[in-house]
Amino acid sequence: MSCPICGQETRKSYRPFCSKRCADLDLANWFNGSYAVPSTEPETPEDAPQETGETPPRPH
């Protein structure tokens, strides 16, 4: 398995990374927004559909 940051061979103590440096770089990418988990929620409340007072259908 290779490190997802630099491509070198991984080390057991830092898996899936090769070093603490690469692990920290990956964490920094999450913190600064380089990585993101997609969402179906609107970004602003104005983009959200208006409440109708009806309860949404429940899955079966």
Secondary structure, DSSP 4 states (H G I P E B T S, - for coil): -B-TTT-PBP-GGGTTSSSHHHHHHHHHHHHTTSS-----S-SSGGGSPPP-SPPPPPP-
